Amino acid sequence: MSSDRIGELLVRQKLISLQQLRKAQETQRKEGTSLGYALAKMGFISDDQITDFLSQQYRVQAVDLKEYEIDPEVIKLISQEMCERHKIIPVSRAGSSLIVAMADPSNLHAIDDIKFTTGYNVEPVVSSENSITEAIERYYSTETNISYDEIMEGFDEEEIEFAEDDLDGESIDLEKLSADAPVIRLCNAILLSAIKKGASDIHLEPYEKVLRVRYRIDGVLHDEMHPPLKLKNAIASRFKIMASLDISERRLPQDGRIKLKLGKGREMDFRVNALPTIWGEKIVMRLLDKGNLQLDMTKLGFEQKQLVDFQAAIHKPFGMVLVTGPTGSGKTTTLYSALSDLNKVTTNISTAEDPVEYNLMGINQVQMHDDIGLNFAAALRAFLRQDPDIIMVGEIRDFETGEIAVKAALTGHLVLSTLHTNDAPGTVSRLLNMGVEPFLVTASVNLILAQRLARKICSDCKVEAEIDPAALATAGFSEEQIKRAKLFKGSGCRTCGDSGYKGRIALYEVMPMTDRLKEMVLQGASSAELKQEMIAEGVNTLRLSGISKILEGVTTVEEVCRVTVSDKS
Protein backbone atom coordinates (compact mmCIF):
# COMPACT_ATOMS: atom_id res chain seq x y z
CA MET A 1 0.00 0.00 0.00
CA SER A 2 1.42 3.38 -0.99
CA SER A 3 1.99 6.15 1.53
CA ASP A 4 -0.60 8.28 -0.28
CA ARG A 5 -3.16 5.49 0.16
CA ILE A 6 -2.27 5.16 3.86
CA GLY A 7 -2.64 8.93 4.24
CA GLU A 8 -6.09 8.86 2.64
CA LEU A 9 -7.20 6.04 4.95
CA LEU A 10 -5.93 7.89 8.03
CA VAL A 11 -7.97 10.95 6.99
CA ARG A 12 -11.02 8.75 6.31
CA GLN A 13 -10.71 7.19 9.77
CA LYS A 14 -10.49 10.77 11.17
CA LEU A 15 -7.14 10.01 12.81
CA ILE A 16 -5.67 13.07 11.08
CA SER A 17 -7.09 16.02 9.16
CA LEU A 18 -6.57 16.66 5.46
CA GLN A 19 -4.54 19.77 6.31
CA GLN A 20 -2.26 17.73 8.58
CA LEU A 21 -1.79 15.16 5.81
CA ARG A 22 -0.76 17.88 3.33
CA LYS A 23 1.76 19.35 5.81
CA ALA A 24 3.22 15.89 6.54
CA GLN A 25 3.49 15.10 2.81
CA GLU A 26 5.39 18.36 2.30
CA THR A 27 7.79 17.44 5.12
CA GLN A 28 8.07 13.93 3.67
CA ARG A 29 9.15 15.32 0.28
CA LYS A 30 11.63 17.80 1.81
CA GLU A 31 13.32 15.37 4.22
CA GLY A 32 12.93 12.13 2.26
CA THR A 33 11.25 10.36 5.20
CA SER A 34 8.20 8.10 5.32
CA LEU A 35 4.73 9.56 5.76
CA GLY A 36 4.22 7.83 9.12
CA TYR A 37 7.51 9.20 10.44
CA ALA A 38 6.62 12.73 9.28
CA LEU A 39 3.15 12.55 10.89
CA ALA A 40 4.58 11.33 14.21
CA LYS A 41 7.43 13.85 14.19
CA MET A 42 4.99 16.74 13.67
CA GLY A 43 2.81 15.46 16.52
CA PHE A 44 -0.29 14.86 14.36
CA ILE A 45 -0.56 11.20 15.40
CA SER A 46 1.27 8.96 17.85
CA ASP A 47 3.45 5.98 16.93
CA ASP A 48 1.02 3.66 18.75
CA GLN A 49 -1.94 4.96 16.73
CA ILE A 50 -0.08 4.39 13.42
CA THR A 51 0.96 0.88 14.51
CA ASP A 52 -2.60 -0.07 15.57
CA PHE A 53 -3.98 1.33 12.31
CA LEU A 54 -1.51 -0.63 10.15
CA SER A 55 -2.11 -3.76 12.23
CA GLN A 56 -5.85 -3.57 11.48
CA GLN A 57 -5.34 -2.73 7.81
CA TYR A 58 -2.93 -5.59 7.10
CA ARG A 59 -4.38 -7.99 9.70
CA VAL A 60 -0.97 -8.65 11.24
CA GLN A 61 0.11 -8.54 14.86
CA ALA A 62 1.46 -5.28 16.30
CA VAL A 63 4.55 -5.55 18.53
CA ASP A 64 6.15 -3.17 21.02
CA LEU A 65 9.90 -3.58 20.41
CA LYS A 66 10.72 -1.98 23.77
CA GLU A 67 9.29 -5.06 25.46
CA TYR A 68 11.35 -7.49 23.35
CA GLU A 69 14.82 -8.72 24.09
CA ILE A 70 15.96 -9.95 20.68
CA ASP A 71 18.43 -12.87 20.53
CA PRO A 72 21.83 -11.70 19.13
CA GLU A 73 21.86 -14.81 16.88
CA VAL A 74 18.60 -13.64 15.29
CA ILE A 75 20.03 -10.14 14.77
CA LYS A 76 22.98 -11.63 12.85
CA LEU A 77 20.63 -13.09 10.22
CA ILE A 78 19.94 -9.66 8.62
CA SER A 79 22.54 -6.92 8.08
CA GLN A 80 22.18 -3.45 9.56
CA GLU A 81 22.24 -1.97 6.06
CA MET A 82 19.23 -4.07 4.97
CA CYS A 83 17.32 -3.22 8.15
CA GLU A 84 17.89 0.51 7.63
CA ARG A 85 17.03 0.31 3.92
CA HIS A 86 13.71 -1.51 4.41
CA LYS A 87 12.84 -0.21 7.95
CA ILE A 88 12.74 -3.74 9.38
CA ILE A 89 14.31 -5.75 12.21
CA PRO A 90 14.24 -9.51 12.88
CA VAL A 91 12.42 -10.35 16.12
CA SER A 92 12.56 -14.15 16.53
CA ARG A 93 12.65 -17.54 14.77
CA ALA A 94 9.84 -20.09 14.70
CA GLY A 95 10.97 -23.26 12.87
CA SER A 96 11.53 -22.35 9.23
CA SER A 97 9.94 -18.91 9.66
CA LEU A 98 11.59 -15.65 10.63
CA ILE A 99 9.36 -13.15 12.43
CA VAL A 100 10.25 -9.66 11.18
CA ALA A 101 8.98 -6.32 12.51
CA MET A 102 8.18 -4.02 9.58
CA ALA A 103 7.09 -0.40 9.32
CA ASP A 104 5.29 -1.33 6.07
CA PRO A 105 4.10 -4.98 6.07
CA SER A 106 2.97 -4.62 2.43
CA ASN A 107 6.57 -4.13 1.22
CA LEU A 108 6.89 -7.30 -0.90
CA HIS A 109 10.33 -6.27 -2.16
CA ALA A 110 11.65 -6.27 1.43
CA ILE A 111 10.05 -9.67 2.16
CA ASP A 112 11.61 -11.19 -0.99
CA ASP A 113 14.97 -9.65 -0.07
CA ILE A 114 14.84 -11.22 3.44
CA LYS A 115 13.81 -14.64 2.04
CA PHE A 116 16.68 -14.62 -0.48
CA THR A 117 19.27 -13.49 2.08
CA THR A 118 18.28 -15.70 5.02
CA GLY A 119 16.58 -18.72 3.43
CA TYR A 120 13.72 -18.35 5.93
CA ASN A 121 10.04 -17.81 5.27
CA VAL A 122 9.02 -14.35 6.47
CA GLU A 123 6.21 -13.78 8.94
CA PRO A 124 5.69 -10.00 9.17
CA VAL A 125 4.54 -8.14 12.26
CA VAL A 126 4.06 -4.39 12.38
CA SER A 127 5.86 -1.76 14.47
CA SER A 128 6.37 1.99 14.12
CA GLU A 129 9.31 3.33 12.12
CA ASN A 130 10.59 5.18 15.21
CA SER A 131 10.56 1.97 17.27
CA ILE A 132 12.37 0.04 14.53
CA THR A 133 15.01 2.79 14.16
CA GLU A 134 15.61 2.79 17.93
CA ALA A 135 15.86 -1.02 17.94
CA ILE A 136 18.38 -0.95 15.05
CA GLU A 137 20.51 1.55 16.97
CA ARG A 138 20.21 -0.54 20.13
CA TYR A 139 21.13 -3.91 18.60
CA TYR A 140 23.47 -2.98 15.75
CA SER A 141 25.41 0.03 17.06
CA THR A 142 28.53 -1.70 18.35
CA GLU A 143 30.12 1.59 19.42
CA THR A 144 27.33 2.43 21.86
CA ASN A 145 26.84 -1.15 23.05
CA ILE A 146 30.49 -1.93 23.60
CA SER A 147 31.46 -1.98 27.23
CA TYR A 148 34.04 0.34 28.73
CA ASP A 149 36.22 -2.68 29.59
CA GLU A 150 36.08 -3.86 25.97
CA ILE A 151 37.18 -0.45 24.72
CA MET A 152 40.13 -0.34 27.07
CA GLU A 153 41.13 -3.99 26.51
CA GLY A 154 44.73 -4.31 25.43
CA PHE A 155 45.56 -0.69 26.28
CA ASP A 156 48.66 -0.67 28.47
CA GLU A 157 48.28 2.32 30.76
CA GLU A 158 51.76 1.81 32.18
CA GLU A 159 53.26 2.78 28.84
CA ILE A 160 51.73 6.25 29.01
CA GLU A 161 54.10 8.87 30.32
CA PHE A 162 53.90 12.63 29.78
CA ALA A 163 56.43 15.35 30.39
CA GLU A 164 54.13 18.02 31.80
CA ASP A 165 56.61 20.85 31.33
CA ASP A 166 57.53 20.07 27.72
CA LEU A 167 54.51 21.33 25.84
CA ASP A 168 55.94 21.10 22.33
CA GLY A 169 57.27 17.60 22.80
CA GLU A 170 54.06 16.56 24.45
CA SER A 171 51.90 17.80 21.59
CA ILE A 172 53.71 15.47 19.19
CA ASP A 173 53.26 12.52 21.51
CA LEU A 174 49.63 13.45 22.09
CA GLU A 175 48.90 13.55 18.39
CA LYS A 176 50.28 10.02 18.02
CA LEU A 177 48.53 8.80 21.14
CA SER A 178 45.19 10.36 20.23
CA ALA A 179 45.27 8.26 17.05
CA ASP A 180 45.61 5.07 19.09
CA ALA A 181 42.62 2.78 18.44
CA PRO A 182 41.37 2.52 22.05
CA VAL A 183 41.43 6.32 22.45
CA ILE A 184 39.52 6.80 19.19
CA ARG A 185 37.00 4.12 20.15
CA LEU A 186 36.55 5.62 23.61
CA CYS A 187 35.99 9.14 22.23
CA ASN A 188 33.54 7.83 19.61
CA ALA A 189 31.69 5.87 22.29
CA ILE A 190 31.45 9.00 24.49
CA LEU A 191 29.88 10.95 21.60
CA LEU A 192 27.54 8.19 20.40
CA SER A 193 26.42 7.23 23.89
CA ALA A 194 25.54 10.88 24.57
CA ILE A 195 23.40 10.95 21.40
CA LYS A 196 21.70 7.69 22.32
CA LYS A 197 20.89 8.89 25.86
CA GLY A 198 19.55 12.23 24.63
CA ALA A 199 22.21 14.34 26.35
CA SER A 200 22.43 18.06 25.63
CA ASP A 201 26.02 18.49 26.88
CA ILE A 202 29.11 16.34 27.51
CA HIS A 203 31.58 17.35 30.25
CA LEU A 204 35.09 15.88 30.28
CA GLU A 205 36.61 17.00 33.60
CA PRO A 206 40.16 16.30 34.86
CA TYR A 207 40.83 16.45 38.60
CA GLU A 208 43.88 15.62 40.71
CA LYS A 209 43.10 11.91 41.06
CA VAL A 210 40.24 11.20 38.66
CA LEU A 211 39.02 11.94 35.12
CA ARG A 212 35.26 12.28 35.02
CA VAL A 213 32.82 12.19 32.09
CA ARG A 214 29.34 13.60 32.75
CA TYR A 215 26.26 14.00 30.54
CA ARG A 216 23.60 16.65 30.97
CA ILE A 217 20.32 14.88 30.34
CA ASP A 218 17.08 16.87 30.57
CA GLY A 219 18.94 19.71 32.26
CA VAL A 220 20.58 17.60 35.01
CA LEU A 221 24.19 16.33 35.03
CA HIS A 222 24.78 12.57 35.43
CA ASP A 223 28.06 10.75 36.12
CA GLU A 224 28.81 8.54 33.10
CA MET A 225 32.32 7.05 33.33
CA HIS A 226 35.82 7.52 34.77
CA PRO A 227 38.53 6.78 32.16
CA PRO A 228 42.16 6.34 33.34
CA LEU A 229 43.58 9.66 34.52
CA LYS A 230 46.70 9.18 32.40
CA LEU A 231 44.51 9.37 29.30
CA LYS A 232 43.20 12.86 30.07
CA ASN A 233 45.52 14.65 27.64
CA ALA A 234 45.12 12.03 24.90
CA ILE A 235 41.31 12.18 25.06
CA ALA A 236 41.30 16.00 25.17
CA SER A 237 43.68 16.07 22.19
CA ARG A 238 41.49 13.65 20.24
CA PHE A 239 38.44 15.87 20.69
CA LYS A 240 40.50 18.97 19.84
CA ILE A 241 41.76 17.32 16.63
CA MET A 242 38.17 16.41 15.71
CA ALA A 243 37.15 20.04 16.34
CA SER A 244 40.12 21.43 14.31
CA LEU A 245 41.66 23.11 17.38
CA ASP A 246 45.33 23.67 18.16
CA ILE A 247 46.43 20.76 20.37
CA SER A 248 49.73 22.45 21.27
CA GLU A 249 47.84 25.37 22.86
CA ARG A 250 46.80 24.29 26.33
CA ARG A 251 46.98 27.64 28.13
CA LEU A 252 44.10 29.49 26.45
CA PRO A 253 40.40 28.64 25.97
CA GLN A 254 39.47 27.48 22.46
CA ASP A 255 36.19 27.03 20.59
CA GLY A 256 35.51 24.62 17.77
CA ARG A 257 32.91 22.40 16.15
CA ILE A 258 32.61 18.67 15.37
CA LYS A 259 30.28 17.38 12.67
CA LEU A 260 29.39 13.70 13.08
CA LYS A 261 27.70 11.74 10.29
CA LEU A 262 25.41 9.06 11.69
CA GLY A 263 24.14 7.48 8.48
CA LYS A 264 20.66 7.76 6.92
CA GLY A 265 21.62 11.32 6.05
CA ARG A 266 21.51 12.34 9.70
CA GLU A 267 24.19 14.66 11.02
CA MET A 268 24.96 15.82 14.54
CA ASP A 269 26.95 18.95 15.39
CA PHE A 270 28.94 19.32 18.60
CA ARG A 271 29.98 22.77 19.79
CA VAL A 272 33.31 22.25 21.55
CA ASN A 273 34.96 24.43 24.20
CA ALA A 274 38.35 23.64 25.73
CA LEU A 275 39.11 25.40 29.03
CA PRO A 276 42.48 25.19 30.84
CA THR A 277 42.08 24.17 34.50
CA ILE A 278 44.76 23.48 37.13
CA TRP A 279 44.57 19.72 36.44
CA GLY A 280 44.38 19.85 32.66
CA GLU A 281 41.90 20.88 29.95
CA LYS A 282 38.19 20.59 30.61
CA ILE A 283 36.25 19.84 27.42
CA VAL A 284 32.55 20.73 27.20
CA MET A 285 30.58 19.76 24.10
CA ARG A 286 27.06 21.01 23.33
CA LEU A 287 25.02 18.66 21.12
CA LEU A 288 23.14 20.43 18.35
CA ASP A 289 20.64 18.11 16.67
CA LYS A 290 18.68 19.97 14.02
CA GLY A 291 16.42 16.91 13.64
CA ASN A 292 15.16 17.48 17.19
CA LEU A 293 14.80 21.25 16.85
CA GLN A 294 11.18 22.08 17.62
CA LEU A 295 10.10 25.06 15.52
CA ASP A 296 6.34 24.70 16.03
CA MET A 297 5.41 27.25 18.70
CA THR A 298 2.23 25.38 19.57
CA LYS A 299 4.31 22.45 20.86
CA LEU A 300 6.80 24.39 23.01
CA GLY A 301 4.62 24.56 26.14
CA PHE A 302 2.81 27.92 25.74
CA GLU A 303 -0.57 28.30 27.39
CA GLN A 304 -3.24 29.64 25.03
CA LYS A 305 -3.17 33.27 26.22
CA GLN A 306 0.65 33.28 26.31
CA LEU A 307 0.83 32.02 22.73
CA VAL A 308 -1.68 34.62 21.51
CA ASP A 309 0.26 37.44 23.22
CA PHE A 310 3.62 36.23 21.90
CA GLN A 311 2.40 35.79 18.32
CA ALA A 312 0.73 39.20 18.39
CA ALA A 313 4.03 40.81 19.50
CA ILE A 314 6.25 39.13 16.88
CA HIS A 315 3.83 39.99 14.07
CA LYS A 316 3.89 43.71 14.81
CA PRO A 317 5.71 45.65 12.07
CA PHE A 318 8.23 47.15 14.48
CA GLY A 319 9.27 47.12 18.12
CA MET A 320 11.31 44.81 20.32
CA VAL A 321 10.56 41.36 21.73
CA LEU A 322 12.93 40.19 24.48
CA VAL A 323 13.40 36.60 25.63
CA THR A 324 15.11 36.14 29.00
CA GLY A 325 16.37 33.29 31.12
CA PRO A 326 19.59 31.59 32.23
CA THR A 327 21.89 29.58 29.94
CA GLY A 328 20.22 26.38 28.76
CA SER A 329 16.65 27.57 29.35
CA GLY A 330 15.58 27.21 25.71
CA LYS A 331 15.81 30.88 24.64
CA THR A 332 17.40 29.98 21.30
CA THR A 333 14.66 27.46 20.48
CA THR A 334 11.95 30.03 21.25
CA LEU A 335 13.65 32.65 19.05
CA TYR A 336 14.20 30.15 16.21
CA SER A 337 10.54 29.10 16.37
CA ALA A 338 9.53 32.79 16.13
CA LEU A 339 11.89 33.33 13.17
CA SER A 340 10.55 30.19 11.49
CA ASP A 341 7.02 31.58 11.81
CA LEU A 342 8.14 34.96 10.40
CA ASN A 343 10.31 33.52 7.62
CA LYS A 344 8.60 34.47 4.35
CA VAL A 345 9.88 35.21 0.86
CA THR A 346 8.69 38.80 1.32
CA THR A 347 10.74 39.35 4.50
CA ASN A 348 14.46 40.08 4.94
CA ILE A 349 15.70 38.53 8.20
CA SER A 350 19.24 38.91 9.56
CA THR A 351 20.60 37.40 12.78
CA ALA A 352 23.75 38.07 14.80
CA GLU A 353 24.61 34.98 16.87
CA ASP A 354 27.44 33.79 19.09
CA PRO A 355 27.58 31.02 18.11
CA VAL A 356 25.24 30.13 15.23
CA GLU A 357 23.66 26.96 16.64
CA TYR A 358 21.44 25.87 13.75
CA ASN A 359 21.43 26.83 10.08
CA LEU A 360 18.01 28.07 8.95
CA MET A 361 17.14 28.32 5.26
CA GLY A 362 16.04 31.79 4.16
CA ILE A 363 17.63 33.61 7.11
CA ASN A 364 20.93 35.52 6.90
CA GLN A 365 22.91 34.32 9.93
CA VAL A 366 26.15 36.01 11.01
CA GLN A 367 28.68 34.48 13.40
CA MET A 368 30.27 36.91 15.86
CA HIS A 369 34.07 37.28 16.01
CA ASP A 370 35.06 39.59 18.85
CA ASP A 371 38.77 39.16 18.08
CA ILE A 372 38.36 41.02 14.78
CA GLY A 373 35.82 43.53 16.05
CA LEU A 374 32.68 41.79 14.77
CA ASN A 375 30.50 42.01 17.87
CA PHE A 376 26.73 42.40 18.28
CA ALA A 377 26.90 46.20 18.03
CA ALA A 378 28.98 46.09 14.82
CA ALA A 379 26.68 43.47 13.28
CA LEU A 380 23.61 45.54 14.17
CA ARG A 381 25.05 48.61 12.47
CA ALA A 382 25.77 46.54 9.35
CA PHE A 383 22.26 45.05 9.37
CA LEU A 384 20.69 48.51 9.28
CA ARG A 385 22.43 49.08 5.93
CA GLN A 386 21.12 45.77 4.57
CA ASP A 387 17.48 46.80 4.12
CA PRO A 388 16.24 44.60 6.98
CA ASP A 389 12.68 43.83 8.04
CA ILE A 390 13.48 41.66 11.06
CA ILE A 391 16.69 41.59 13.11
CA MET A 392 17.66 39.02 15.71
CA VAL A 393 20.48 39.83 18.12
CA GLY A 394 21.84 36.90 20.09
CA GLU A 395 22.19 38.86 23.32
CA ILE A 396 22.08 42.47 24.53
CA ARG A 397 25.17 42.60 26.72
CA ASP A 398 26.01 46.28 26.92
CA PHE A 399 24.69 49.82 26.46
CA GLU A 400 26.01 50.13 22.89
CA THR A 401 24.14 47.04 21.67
CA GLY A 402 21.02 47.99 23.65
CA GLU A 403 21.01 51.54 22.24
CA ILE A 404 21.33 50.41 18.60
CA ALA A 405 18.67 47.70 19.10
CA VAL A 406 16.24 50.24 20.59
CA LYS A 407 16.86 52.69 17.74
CA ALA A 408 16.31 49.91 15.19
CA ALA A 409 13.03 49.00 16.91
CA LEU A 410 11.91 52.63 16.78
CA THR A 411 12.70 53.06 13.08
CA GLY A 412 10.40 50.46 11.58
CA HIS A 413 12.19 47.18 12.32
CA LEU A 414 11.17 44.21 14.41
CA VAL A 415 14.01 43.31 16.79
CA LEU A 416 14.24 39.99 18.64
CA SER A 417 16.88 39.51 21.31
CA THR A 418 17.76 37.87 24.64
CA LEU A 419 18.95 39.04 28.04
CA HIS A 420 20.13 37.17 31.10
CA THR A 421 17.62 38.13 33.79
CA ASN A 422 15.58 36.17 36.31
CA ASP A 423 12.10 37.23 35.21
CA ALA A 424 10.22 39.49 32.80
CA PRO A 425 9.84 42.57 35.10
CA GLY A 426 13.55 42.38 36.01
CA THR A 427 14.40 42.83 32.31
CA VAL A 428 13.17 46.42 32.39
CA SER A 429 15.49 47.21 35.32
CA ARG A 430 18.37 45.54 33.47
CA LEU A 431 17.87 47.77 30.41
CA LEU A 432 17.64 50.89 32.59
CA ASN A 433 20.81 49.89 34.47
CA MET A 434 22.61 49.55 31.13
CA GLY A 435 21.83 53.22 30.49
CA VAL A 436 18.85 52.95 28.13
CA GLU A 437 16.43 55.81 28.88
CA PRO A 438 13.01 54.86 30.35
CA PHE A 439 11.09 56.61 27.55
CA LEU A 440 13.08 54.60 24.96
CA VAL A 441 12.30 51.34 26.76
CA THR A 442 8.56 52.06 26.88
CA ALA A 443 8.50 53.23 23.25
CA SER A 444 10.39 50.24 21.83
CA VAL A 445 9.58 47.09 23.87
CA ASN A 446 6.46 45.19 22.73
CA LEU A 447 6.76 42.17 24.99
CA ILE A 448 9.13 40.46 27.43
CA LEU A 449 9.15 36.68 27.79
CA ALA A 450 10.95 34.79 30.58
CA GLN A 451 11.32 31.03 30.45
CA ARG A 452 12.68 27.92 32.16
CA LEU A 453 12.82 24.26 31.19
CA ALA A 454 11.30 21.67 33.53
CA ARG A 455 11.66 17.91 33.16
CA LYS A 456 8.56 15.99 32.04
CA ILE A 457 7.31 12.90 33.85
CA CYS A 458 8.27 9.74 31.93
CA SER A 459 5.12 8.47 30.18
CA ASP A 460 6.24 4.81 30.47
CA CYS A 461 6.37 4.77 34.29
CA LYS A 462 3.90 7.51 35.22
CA VAL A 463 2.00 6.75 38.45
CA GLU A 464 -0.22 8.75 40.77
CA ALA A 465 1.65 10.53 43.58
CA GLU A 466 0.64 11.28 47.16
CA ILE A 467 -0.54 14.79 47.94
CA ASP A 468 1.00 16.82 50.78
CA PRO A 469 -1.32 19.85 51.20
CA ALA A 470 1.26 21.81 53.24
CA ALA A 471 3.96 21.35 50.57
CA LEU A 472 1.52 22.39 47.82
CA ALA A 473 0.53 25.52 49.76
CA THR A 474 4.22 26.41 50.20
CA ALA A 475 4.78 25.89 46.46
CA GLY A 476 2.04 28.44 45.66
CA PHE A 477 -1.08 26.32 45.07
CA SER A 478 -4.41 27.94 45.95
CA GLU A 479 -6.82 26.16 48.32
CA GLU A 480 -9.10 25.33 45.40
CA GLN A 481 -6.17 23.89 43.40
CA ILE A 482 -5.10 21.75 46.37
CA LYS A 483 -8.63 20.33 46.67
CA ARG A 484 -8.84 19.27 43.02
CA ALA A 485 -5.17 18.39 42.55
CA LYS A 486 -4.31 14.97 41.15
CA LEU A 487 -0.53 14.65 41.08
CA PHE A 488 1.73 12.24 39.22
CA LYS A 489 5.35 11.12 39.31
CA GLY A 490 7.66 8.73 37.46
CA SER A 491 8.43 5.50 39.30
CA GLY A 492 11.58 4.91 37.20
CA CYS A 493 12.09 2.54 34.26
CA ARG A 494 14.56 1.66 31.50
CA THR A 495 13.20 4.33 29.17
CA CYS A 496 14.06 7.18 31.57
CA GLY A 497 17.17 5.60 33.11
CA ASP A 498 15.26 5.16 36.41
CA SER A 499 15.06 8.94 36.85
CA GLY A 500 11.27 9.17 36.46
CA TYR A 501 11.71 11.98 33.92
CA LYS A 502 11.99 11.95 30.13
CA GLY A 503 12.14 15.10 28.01
CA ARG A 504 11.50 18.72 28.99
CA ILE A 505 8.69 21.26 28.76
CA ALA A 506 9.08 25.04 28.74
CA LEU A 507 7.53 27.24 31.45
CA TYR A 508 6.76 30.77 30.28
CA GLU A 509 6.12 34.19 31.77
CA VAL A 510 4.81 36.36 28.94
CA MET A 511 4.49 40.06 29.82
CA PRO A 512 3.09 42.38 27.12
CA MET A 513 4.08 46.00 27.72
CA THR A 514 0.65 47.44 28.43
CA ASP A 515 -0.05 51.16 28.79
CA ARG A 516 -0.22 50.83 32.58
CA LEU A 517 3.17 49.05 32.75
CA LYS A 518 4.72 51.69 30.48
CA GLU A 519 3.37 54.43 32.73
CA MET A 520 4.86 52.72 35.80
CA VAL A 521 8.28 52.42 34.10
CA LEU A 522 8.25 56.16 33.32
CA GLN A 523 7.36 56.84 36.98
CA GLY A 524 10.39 54.83 38.12
CA ALA A 525 8.58 51.75 39.51
CA SER A 526 10.70 48.91 40.89
CA SER A 527 10.81 45.35 39.50
CA ALA A 528 8.66 44.16 42.43
CA GLU A 529 5.99 46.79 41.67
CA LEU A 530 6.02 45.88 37.97
CA LYS A 531 5.62 42.22 38.92
CA GLN A 532 2.59 42.95 41.11
CA GLU A 533 0.97 44.91 38.28
CA MET A 534 1.80 42.13 35.82
CA ILE A 535 0.08 39.55 38.06
CA ALA A 536 -2.90 41.90 38.54
CA GLU A 537 -3.26 42.06 34.75
CA GLY A 538 -3.63 38.29 34.63
CA VAL A 539 -0.13 37.30 33.52
CA ASN A 540 1.03 33.92 34.83
CA THR A 541 4.45 33.99 36.48
CA LEU A 542 6.97 31.20 35.91
CA ARG A 543 5.84 29.55 39.14
CA LEU A 544 2.14 29.78 38.17
CA SER A 545 2.91 28.35 34.71
CA GLY A 546 4.70 25.50 36.48
CA ILE A 547 1.68 24.87 38.72
CA SER A 548 -0.52 24.66 35.59
CA LYS A 549 1.83 21.99 34.17
CA ILE A 550 1.70 20.07 37.48
CA LEU A 551 -2.11 20.08 37.45
CA GLU A 552 -2.03 18.85 33.84
CA GLY A 553 0.11 15.89 34.98
CA VAL A 554 3.09 16.96 32.84
CA THR A 555 5.68 17.53 35.60
CA THR A 556 6.15 17.36 39.38
CA VAL A 557 6.09 19.83 42.28
CA GLU A 558 9.77 19.09 43.01
CA GLU A 559 10.78 19.89 39.46
CA VAL A 560 8.87 23.19 39.30
CA CYS A 561 10.32 24.26 42.65
CA ARG A 562 13.80 23.38 41.32
CA VAL A 563 13.61 25.67 38.28
CA THR A 564 11.39 28.54 39.53
CA VAL A 565 11.23 30.78 42.61
CA SER A 566 8.23 31.55 44.76
CA ASP A 567 6.13 34.62 43.89
CA LYS A 568 5.82 35.48 47.58
CA SER A 569 8.20 38.27 48.50
Secondary structure, DSSP 8 states (H G I E B T S, - for coil): --HHHHHHHHHHTTSS-HHHHHHHHHHHHHHT--HHHHHHHTTSS-HHHHHHHHHHHHT--B--GGG----HHHHTTS-HHHHHHHTEEEEEEETTEEEEEES-TT-HHHHHHHHHHH-SEEEEEE--HHHHHHHHHHHH-HHHHS-HHHHHTT--GGG----TT-HHHHHHHHHHHHTSHHHHHHHHHHHHHHHHTTEEEEEEEE-SS-EEEEEEETTEEEEEE---GGGHHHHHHHHHHHTT--TT--SS-EEEEEEEE-STT-EEEEEEEEEEETTEEEEEEEEE-GGG----GGGTT--HHHHHHHHHHHTSSSEEEEEE-STTSSHHHHHHHHHHHH--TT--EEEEESS--S--TTSEEEE-BGGGTB-HHHHHHHHTTS--SEEEES---SHHHHHHHHHHHHTT-EEEEEE--SSHHHHHHHHHHHT--HHHHHHHEEEEEEEEEEEEE-TTSEEE----HHHHHHHT--HHHHHH---EEE---TTTTTSSEEEEEEEEEEEE--HHHHHHHHTT--HHHHHHHHHHTT---HHHHHHHHHHTTSS-HHHHHHHS--S--
